Amino acid sequence: MDVKQRVIINSACNVAGRMVSVAVGLFLVPFMLKRLGPEAFGVIPLIMSSVLPFFDVFTTGISTSVGRYVTLHQARQETEEANRYFNTSFFAALGVCAVAVLPIVGLSHYFPSIFNVEKGWETRSQWTMLVAGLGFLITAASSPYGVGMYYRQRFDIRGAFVVTGTLMRAGTIVLLFSLIGANTVYVAVGVVVAAAVQGAAYVATAYRMLPGLRTSWSFFSRDKLRDVSAFSFFSIVSRLSIVLFVSTDYLLINWFLGQQFVTVYDLGARWVRLLRGFMGAAVFVLAPLVTILDATAQLDRIRQIFFRVTRVMLVIVCPAAIFFCVLAKPFMSLWVGGIYPEGVEPAVRVLWVMVLPLVVNLSVLHALVMFPAMGRVRLVAFVTLGAAIANIGLSIWLAVGLRMGVLGIALGSTVCLLAKNAAFTPWYMCRLCHARVSRFYRLFLGPIAACLPGAAFGILIQYLADINTWPALFLVGLGCLLSYLPIVYLWYLNDAEKAELSAGWARVRSVLGRERAEE
């Protein structure tokens, strides 16, 4: 299988995995919200989306470095060097886990004192934090073993493991809620079960993907630790900056506005995270390919990949963001309106503020994957950190100073992230590729213009009639999409892209024809 087919298959499998996560979220969030109530439910995103990501900062930096170094040395047939980097990273991850135990235990003990927790849920919030911390430790210890799938570019297998973990987590939560009763601790138990299953699968797969891989303290090297630490430092700074961007919102809301507003914010913001996760899963598969191209000085290929993926991203992201914004109110009403009607309007406003800028933010997501793959993390890390600090200050001023509440938190985060991704990220990537940044900006015009008829159609339908059933919402969304696709196909895609689509469709028809013939 050639590289192009592998990238397409990996992206498709990762996106399919994310679709499973969306389906689970559509069911699981109302299921838990109804049984826990808005305030108790808010503990879950507070811990999972705000507290634990700060612990994950260090292990993510190590995983990024081990993927790069092992891939480079395996590509050069330097198995011993690859083993040294792997084992150095693995034992460094174990060291991080050992150091993290005390903060996790301490944070669990003082959780009700640090955060606003609904009265009567103090002990349960402590146990939720402790058990969720255990899930983090399992994930962190096993994450270096993902290097096998990274090197072989088998993200389809990785996606299958993620789907399995997602389903096991959801199944555990539903089972415990049904048999014992509603408790946030059971959500954390589901996280531990999923982490254990995925971790075991990662370890087993690593030894199959890398036959020369060995886990032994004898391969630990202080010299390699310096290399890993030097690369990881800037990866950690970059990861910390991203966490400050996307994870401090819940902390600020809990501290300054109250626990009940965490749930309101999460109902809107979680769909932004899911859209980001969709596209991130699709472009993450580029990392090992770009690493190899950078190691062999194939700058022209890297530039070609950047602009071609940008075009694909815009074709997908523009309708997803714009149509989701147009249909946000009926969607939110159908999803949680019957359980938490007072939270629908503020959640829709949060969604509006955060979704539209995704057209820009997600169009450069692949650049954020390519930077570390090319070893260019230092400048990116510090620019992102500066923007993240500005985000915290602006969010507090808007939410508290101007009394905009959760909308101020959403607006502060969105403005700073948009400023970085609209200006710095495309400029720096184009500079590395020796390309004009104006070429990047011109790519936006076609997909945005193609979305306007569909957006007008969605607004008109809502003005003429209420969309109060899921089939009606689906049909309106389908109408928006069908008005978009012919325009973008005829006036935006070039001849090569149209030929690729035709060839792909021909292959699908050929496979279906063979299956019918066999039947």
C-alpha positions as CSV (number, residue, x, y, z in Angstrom):
1,M,0.0,0.0,0.0
2,D,1.5,3.4,-1.0
3,V,1.8,6.4,1.4
4,K,-1.1,8.2,-0.1
5,Q,-3.5,5.3,0.4
6,R,-2.2,4.7,3.9
7,V,-2.8,8.4,4.9
8,I,-6.4,8.3,3.5
9,I,-7.2,5.0,5.3
10,N,-5.7,6.3,8.6
11,S,-7.6,9.5,8.4
12,A,-10.9,7.8,7.5
13,C,-10.5,5.3,10.4
14,N,-9.6,8.1,12.9
15,V,-12.7,10.1,11.8
16,A,-14.9,7.0,12.1
17,G,-13.6,6.6,15.6
18,R,-14.5,10.2,16.4
19,M,-18.0,9.6,15.0
20,V,-18.4,6.8,17.5
21,S,-17.4,9.3,20.2
22,V,-20.0,11.8,19.0
23,A,-22.7,9.1,19.0
24,V,-21.8,8.1,22.5
25,G,-21.8,11.7,23.6
26,L,-25.3,12.3,22.1
27,F,-26.6,9.5,24.3
28,L,-24.3,9.6,27.4
29,V,-24.5,13.3,28.3
30,P,-28.3,13.5,28.6
31,F,-28.2,10.1,30.4
32,M,-25.8,11.4,33.0
33,L,-27.3,14.9,33.2
34,K,-30.8,13.6,33.9
35,R,-29.6,11.4,36.8
36,L,-26.9,13.7,38.3
37,G,-28.4,17.1,37.9
38,P,-26.7,20.2,36.4
39,E,-24.4,21.0,39.4
40,A,-23.2,17.5,40.1
41,F,-22.7,16.8,36.4
42,G,-20.4,19.9,36.2
43,V,-17.8,18.0,38.3
44,I,-17.2,15.6,35.3
45,P,-16.0,18.2,32.7
46,L,-14.2,20.1,35.5
47,I,-12.0,17.1,36.3
48,M,-11.8,15.5,32.9
49,S,-11.4,18.6,30.7
50,S,-9.6,21.0,33.1
51,V,-7.8,19.3,35.9
52,L,-6.3,16.2,34.4
53,P,-5.0,17.8,31.2
54,F,-2.5,19.7,33.3
55,F,-1.1,16.4,34.5
56,D,-1.1,15.2,30.9
57,V,1.2,18.0,29.8
58,F,4.4,16.3,30.7
59,T,3.6,12.8,29.4
60,T,2.4,14.3,26.1
61,G,5.8,16.0,25.6
62,I,7.6,12.7,26.2
63,S,5.3,10.8,23.8
64,T,5.9,13.5,21.1
65,S,9.7,13.1,21.5
66,V,9.7,9.3,21.5
67,G,7.6,9.2,18.4
68,R,10.0,11.5,16.5
69,Y,13.3,9.9,17.6
70,V,12.2,6.3,17.3
71,T,10.8,7.0,13.8
72,L,14.0,8.7,12.7
73,H,16.3,5.9,13.9
74,Q,14.0,3.0,12.7
75,A,13.9,4.7,9.2
76,R,17.8,4.5,9.3
77,Q,17.8,0.9,10.5
78,E,19.4,1.9,13.8
79,T,17.5,-0.4,16.1
80,E,19.8,-0.1,19.1
81,E,19.5,3.7,19.0
82,A,15.7,3.4,18.6
83,N,15.6,1.2,21.7
84,R,17.7,3.6,23.7
85,Y,15.3,6.5,22.9
86,F,12.3,4.3,23.6
87,N,13.4,3.0,26.9
88,T,14.7,6.4,28.0
89,S,11.3,7.9,27.2
90,F,9.4,5.0,28.8
91,F,11.3,5.2,32.2
92,A,11.0,9.0,32.1
93,A,7.2,8.6,31.7
94,L,7.2,6.2,34.7
95,G,9.2,8.8,36.7
96,V,6.6,11.5,35.8
97,C,3.8,9.1,37.0
98,A,5.6,8.5,40.3
99,V,6.0,12.2,40.8
100,A,2.3,12.8,39.9
101,V,1.0,10.4,42.5
102,L,1.4,12.9,45.4
103,P,-0.3,15.9,43.6
104,I,-3.2,13.7,42.5
105,V,-3.7,12.4,46.1
106,G,-3.4,15.9,47.6
107,L,-5.7,17.5,45.0
108,S,-8.3,14.7,45.6
109,H,-8.2,15.4,49.4
110,Y,-8.6,19.1,49.1
111,F,-10.8,19.1,46.0
112,P,-13.9,20.5,47.8
113,S,-11.8,23.3,49.3
114,I,-10.2,24.3,46.0
115,F,-13.3,24.1,43.8
116,N,-17.0,25.0,44.3
117,V,-18.7,21.6,44.7
118,E,-22.5,21.1,45.2
119,K,-23.3,20.5,48.9
120,G,-23.5,16.8,49.7
121,W,-21.2,15.8,46.8
122,E,-17.9,16.7,48.5
123,T,-16.8,13.1,49.3
124,R,-17.9,11.9,45.9
125,S,-16.0,14.6,44.1
126,Q,-12.8,13.6,46.0
127,W,-13.2,9.9,45.0
128,T,-13.9,11.0,41.4
129,M,-10.7,13.0,41.3
130,L,-8.7,10.1,42.8
131,V,-10.0,7.4,40.5
132,A,-9.8,9.6,37.4
133,G,-6.1,10.3,38.4
134,L,-5.5,6.5,38.4
135,G,-6.8,6.4,34.9
136,F,-4.4,9.2,33.9
137,L,-1.5,7.2,35.4
138,I,-2.3,4.1,33.4
139,T,-2.6,6.1,30.2
140,A,0.7,8.0,30.9
141,A,2.6,4.8,31.6
142,S,1.4,3.0,28.5
143,S,1.6,6.0,26.1
144,P,5.2,5.5,24.9
145,Y,4.1,2.1,23.5
146,G,2.0,3.9,20.9
147,V,5.3,4.5,19.1
148,G,4.8,1.2,17.1
149,M,1.6,2.4,15.5
150,Y,3.2,5.9,15.0
151,Y,6.2,4.5,13.2
152,R,4.2,2.1,11.0
153,Q,1.6,4.8,10.4
154,R,-1.1,2.3,11.5
155,F,-3.5,4.9,13.0
156,D,-6.4,2.7,11.8
157,I,-5.4,0.3,14.5
158,R,-5.0,3.1,17.0
159,G,-8.5,4.3,16.1
160,A,-9.9,0.9,16.7
161,F,-8.4,0.9,20.2
162,V,-9.9,4.3,20.9
163,V,-13.3,3.2,19.8
164,T,-13.1,0.1,22.0
165,G,-12.1,2.2,24.9
166,T,-14.9,4.7,24.3
167,L,-17.5,1.9,24.2
168,M,-16.1,0.2,27.3
169,R,-16.1,3.5,29.2
170,A,-19.7,4.3,28.2
171,G,-20.8,0.7,28.9
172,T,-19.2,0.8,32.3
173,I,-20.9,4.1,33.2
174,V,-24.4,2.9,32.0
175,L,-24.0,-0.4,33.8
176,L,-23.0,1.1,37.1
177,F,-25.6,3.9,37.0
178,S,-28.3,1.3,36.2
179,L,-27.3,-1.3,38.8
180,I,-26.0,0.9,41.7
181,G,-27.2,4.5,41.1
182,A,-25.9,7.9,39.7
183,N,-22.5,8.8,41.0
184,T,-19.7,10.8,39.4
185,V,-17.2,8.2,40.7
186,Y,-18.6,5.6,38.3
187,V,-17.7,8.0,35.4
188,A,-14.1,7.9,36.6
189,V,-14.3,4.1,36.9
190,G,-15.2,4.0,33.3
191,V,-12.1,6.0,32.5
192,V,-9.9,3.5,34.3
193,V,-11.4,0.6,32.5
194,A,-10.9,2.2,29.1
195,A,-7.3,3.2,30.0
196,A,-6.4,-0.3,31.1
197,V,-7.8,-1.9,27.9
198,Q,-6.2,0.6,25.6
199,G,-2.9,0.5,27.5
200,A,-2.7,-3.3,27.3
201,A,-3.5,-3.1,23.5
202,Y,-0.8,-0.5,23.0
203,V,1.9,-2.7,24.7
204,A,0.9,-5.8,22.7
205,T,0.8,-3.9,19.4
206,A,4.2,-2.2,20.0
207,Y,6.1,-5.5,20.1
208,R,4.3,-6.7,16.9
209,M,5.0,-3.5,15.0
210,L,8.6,-3.2,16.1
211,P,10.1,-6.7,16.3
212,G,13.4,-5.3,17.6
213,L,11.8,-3.4,20.5
214,R,12.9,-4.4,24.0
215,T,12.0,-2.9,27.3
216,S,15.0,-2.9,29.6
217,W,16.6,-0.5,32.0
218,S,19.9,-1.4,30.4
219,F,18.9,0.8,27.4
220,F,18.3,3.8,29.5
221,S,20.7,6.6,28.6
222,R,21.4,9.9,30.2
223,D,22.6,11.3,26.9
224,K,19.3,10.3,25.3
225,L,17.4,11.7,28.3
226,R,19.0,15.1,27.6
227,D,17.9,14.9,23.9
228,V,14.4,13.8,24.9
229,S,14.2,16.5,27.6
230,A,15.5,19.2,25.3
231,F,12.8,18.4,22.7
232,S,10.2,17.6,25.3
233,F,10.7,20.9,27.0
234,F,9.3,23.0,24.1
235,S,6.7,20.3,23.4
236,I,5.7,20.6,27.1
237,V,5.6,24.4,26.9
238,S,3.5,24.1,23.7
239,R,1.2,21.5,25.3
240,L,0.8,23.6,28.4
241,S,-0.1,26.6,26.3
242,I,-2.8,24.6,24.6
243,V,-4.1,23.3,27.9
244,L,-4.2,26.9,29.2
245,F,-6.3,27.8,26.1
246,V,-8.8,25.0,26.2
247,S,-8.9,23.7,29.8
248,T,-8.7,26.8,32.0
249,D,-12.2,27.9,31.0
250,Y,-13.9,25.4,33.4
251,L,-11.6,26.4,36.2
252,L,-12.3,30.1,35.8
253,I,-16.1,29.4,35.6
254,N,-16.0,27.3,38.7
255,W,-14.0,29.9,40.7
256,F,-15.6,33.1,39.5
257,L,-19.1,32.2,38.4
258,G,-20.1,29.0,40.2
259,Q,-20.3,25.3,39.6
260,Q,-23.8,25.4,38.0
261,F,-22.4,27.4,35.1
262,V,-19.7,24.8,34.3
263,T,-22.5,22.5,32.9
264,V,-24.0,25.4,30.8
265,Y,-20.6,26.1,29.3
266,D,-19.8,22.5,28.7
267,L,-23.0,21.9,26.7
268,G,-21.8,24.4,24.1
269,A,-18.1,24.0,24.3
270,R,-18.0,20.2,24.0
271,W,-19.2,20.3,20.4
272,V,-16.3,22.7,19.6
273,R,-13.9,20.2,21.2
274,L,-15.5,17.3,19.2
275,L,-15.2,19.2,15.9
276,R,-11.5,19.9,16.8
277,G,-11.1,16.3,17.7
278,F,-12.6,15.2,14.4
279,M,-10.1,17.2,12.4
280,G,-7.2,16.5,14.7
281,A,-7.8,12.8,14.3
282,A,-7.7,13.2,10.5
283,V,-4.5,15.2,10.3
284,F,-2.5,13.6,13.1
285,V,-1.6,10.8,10.7
286,L,0.6,13.3,8.9
287,A,3.1,13.5,11.7
288,P,5.3,10.4,10.9
289,L,5.2,11.2,7.1
290,V,6.3,14.8,7.7
291,T,9.1,13.6,10.1
292,I,10.5,11.3,7.4
293,L,10.2,14.0,4.7
294,D,11.9,16.6,6.9
295,A,14.7,14.1,7.7
296,T,15.3,13.6,4.0
297,A,15.1,17.4,3.2
298,Q,12.0,17.0,0.9
299,L,10.7,20.6,1.5
300,D,8.7,20.7,-1.8
301,R,6.7,17.6,-0.6
302,I,6.1,19.3,2.8
303,R,4.9,22.5,1.1
304,Q,2.6,20.5,-1.2
305,I,1.1,18.6,1.7
306,F,0.5,21.8,3.7
307,F,-1.5,23.5,1.0
308,R,-3.4,20.4,-0.3
309,V,-4.5,19.5,3.3
310,T,-5.5,23.2,3.9
311,R,-7.8,23.0,0.9
312,V,-9.3,19.7,2.1
313,M,-9.7,21.1,5.7
314,L,-11.5,24.2,4.4
315,V,-13.9,22.2,2.3
316,I,-14.9,20.1,5.4
317,V,-14.6,22.7,8.1
318,C,-16.5,25.6,6.6
319,P,-19.9,23.8,6.2
320,A,-19.4,22.0,9.5
321,A,-18.9,25.3,11.4
322,I,-21.3,27.5,9.6
323,F,-24.2,25.1,9.3
324,F,-23.7,24.0,13.0
325,C,-23.9,27.7,14.0
326,V,-27.1,28.2,12.0
327,L,-28.8,25.1,13.4
328,A,-27.4,25.4,17.0
329,K,-30.6,26.4,18.7
330,P,-32.9,23.5,17.4
331,F,-30.0,21.1,17.9
332,M,-29.5,22.1,21.6
333,S,-33.2,22.1,22.3
334,L,-33.6,18.6,21.0
335,W,-30.5,17.3,22.7
336,V,-30.9,18.6,26.3
337,G,-34.0,20.9,26.2
338,G,-36.2,18.4,27.8
339,I,-33.8,17.7,30.7
340,Y,-32.2,21.2,31.3
341,P,-34.4,23.8,29.4
342,E,-32.9,26.8,31.3
343,G,-29.4,25.9,30.0
344,V,-30.3,25.8,26.3
345,E,-30.1,29.6,25.5
346,P,-26.8,30.3,27.3
347,A,-25.3,27.1,25.8
348,V,-26.4,28.2,22.3
349,R,-24.7,31.6,22.8
350,V,-21.5,29.9,23.9
351,L,-21.7,27.6,20.8
352,W,-22.2,30.6,18.5
353,V,-19.2,32.4,19.8
354,M,-16.9,29.4,19.6
355,V,-18.0,27.7,16.4
356,L,-17.6,30.3,13.7
357,P,-13.9,31.0,14.4
358,L,-13.3,27.3,13.9
359,V,-13.2,28.1,10.2
360,V,-9.8,29.6,10.8
361,N,-8.7,27.7,13.9
362,L,-9.2,24.2,12.3
363,S,-7.8,25.3,8.9
364,V,-4.3,25.4,10.5
365,L,-4.7,22.4,12.7
366,H,-2.4,20.3,10.4
367,A,0.3,23.0,10.7
368,L,0.3,22.4,14.5
369,V,0.9,18.7,13.8
370,M,3.6,19.4,11.3
371,F,5.6,21.8,13.5
372,P,6.7,19.2,16.1
373,A,7.1,16.6,13.3
374,M,9.7,19.0,11.7
375,G,11.3,19.7,15.0
376,R,10.1,23.4,15.0
377,V,8.5,23.8,18.4
378,R,10.5,26.5,20.2
379,L,8.9,29.7,18.7
380,V,5.5,28.0,18.4
381,A,5.6,27.1,22.1
382,F,6.4,30.6,23.4
383,V,3.9,32.4,21.0
384,T,1.2,30.0,22.1
385,L,2.1,30.5,25.8
386,G,1.8,34.3,25.4
387,A,-1.6,34.0,23.7
388,A,-2.8,31.6,26.4
389,I,-1.8,33.9,29.2
390,A,-3.6,36.8,27.4
391,N,-6.6,34.5,27.1
392,I,-6.8,34.0,30.9
393,G,-6.6,37.8,31.6
394,L,-9.1,38.7,28.9
395,S,-11.6,36.0,29.9
396,I,-11.6,37.1,33.5
397,W,-12.0,40.8,32.5
398,L,-14.9,40.0,30.2
399,A,-16.6,37.5,32.5
400,V,-16.2,39.4,35.8
401,G,-15.2,42.9,35.0
402,L,-17.8,43.4,32.2
403,R,-20.2,40.9,33.8
404,M,-20.6,38.9,30.6
405,G,-20.6,35.5,32.5
406,V,-19.9,32.3,30.6
407,L,-20.2,34.3,27.3
408,G,-17.2,36.4,28.4
409,I,-15.1,33.2,29.1
410,A,-16.0,31.9,25.6
411,L,-15.3,35.2,23.9
412,G,-11.9,35.7,25.7
413,S,-10.7,32.2,24.7
414,T,-12.0,32.6,21.1
415,V,-10.4,36.0,20.4
416,C,-6.9,35.0,21.6
417,L,-6.9,31.7,19.8
418,L,-8.2,33.2,16.6
419,A,-5.6,36.0,16.7
420,K,-2.8,33.4,16.9
421,N,-4.1,31.1,14.3
422,A,-5.1,33.8,11.8
423,A,-1.8,35.6,11.9
424,F,1.2,33.7,13.4
425,T,0.5,30.0,12.5
426,P,0.0,30.5,8.7
427,W,2.9,33.0,8.6
428,Y,5.3,30.7,10.3
429,M,4.3,27.6,8.3
430,C,4.6,29.4,5.0
431,R,8.0,30.8,6.1
432,L,9.2,27.2,6.8
433,C,7.8,26.1,3.4
434,H,9.2,29.1,1.5
435,A,5.7,30.1,0.4
436,R,3.7,33.3,0.3
437,V,1.2,33.6,3.1
438,S,-1.2,35.3,0.8
439,R,-1.6,32.0,-1.0
440,F,-3.0,30.5,2.2
441,Y,-5.5,33.3,2.8
442,R,-6.9,33.1,-0.7
443,L,-8.0,29.5,-0.1
444,F,-10.8,30.7,2.3
445,L,-12.8,32.6,-0.3
446,G,-14.3,29.7,-2.2
447,P,-15.6,27.4,0.6
448,I,-17.0,30.4,2.6
449,A,-18.9,31.7,-0.4
450,A,-20.2,28.2,-1.2
451,C,-21.7,28.0,2.3
452,L,-23.8,31.1,2.1
453,P,-26.8,29.6,0.1
454,G,-27.0,26.7,2.6
455,A,-26.8,29.1,5.6
456,A,-29.6,31.3,4.1
457,F,-31.7,28.1,3.6
458,G,-31.3,27.0,7.2
459,I,-32.2,30.5,8.5
460,L,-35.2,30.7,6.2
461,I,-36.6,27.3,7.3
462,Q,-36.3,28.2,11.0
463,Y,-38.1,31.5,10.3
464,L,-41.0,29.7,8.5
465,A,-41.4,26.7,10.8
466,D,-40.2,25.2,14.1
467,I,-37.6,22.4,13.9
468,N,-38.8,20.2,16.8
469,T,-37.9,16.7,15.8
470,W,-34.6,14.9,14.9
471,P,-35.8,13.9,11.4
472,A,-36.7,17.5,10.6
473,L,-33.3,18.7,11.9
474,F,-31.6,16.1,9.8
475,L,-33.5,17.0,6.6
476,V,-32.7,20.8,7.1
477,G,-29.1,20.0,7.6
478,L,-29.0,17.7,4.6
479,G,-30.6,20.5,2.5
480,C,-27.9,22.9,3.7
481,L,-25.2,20.4,2.7
482,L,-26.7,19.6,-0.7
483,S,-26.7,23.3,-1.6
484,Y,-23.0,23.5,-0.7
485,L,-21.6,20.4,-2.4
486,P,-22.3,21.3,-6.1
487,I,-21.0,24.8,-5.7
488,V,-17.7,23.7,-4.0
489,Y,-17.3,20.9,-6.6
490,L,-17.8,23.0,-9.6
491,W,-16.1,26.2,-8.7
492,Y,-13.5,25.4,-6.0
493,L,-12.0,21.9,-6.6
494,N,-9.3,21.8,-9.3
495,D,-9.2,19.2,-12.1
496,A,-6.7,17.0,-10.2
497,E,-9.0,16.9,-7.1
498,K,-12.0,16.1,-9.2
499,A,-10.1,13.3,-10.9
500,E,-9.2,11.9,-7.5
501,L,-12.8,12.0,-6.3
502,S,-13.9,10.3,-9.5
503,A,-11.2,7.6,-9.2
504,G,-12.2,7.0,-5.5
505,W,-15.8,6.7,-6.4
506,A,-14.9,4.3,-9.2
507,R,-13.0,2.1,-6.7
508,V,-15.9,2.1,-4.3
509,R,-18.3,1.0,-7.1
510,S,-15.9,-1.7,-8.2
511,V,-15.7,-3.1,-4.7
512,L,-19.5,-3.0,-4.4
513,G,-19.8,-4.7,-7.8
514,R,-17.5,-7.5,-6.8
515,E,-19.5,-8.1,-3.6
516,R,-22.8,-8.3,-5.5
517,A,-21.2,-10.7,-8.0
518,E,-20.0,-12.9,-5.2
519,E,-23.5,-13.0,-3.6
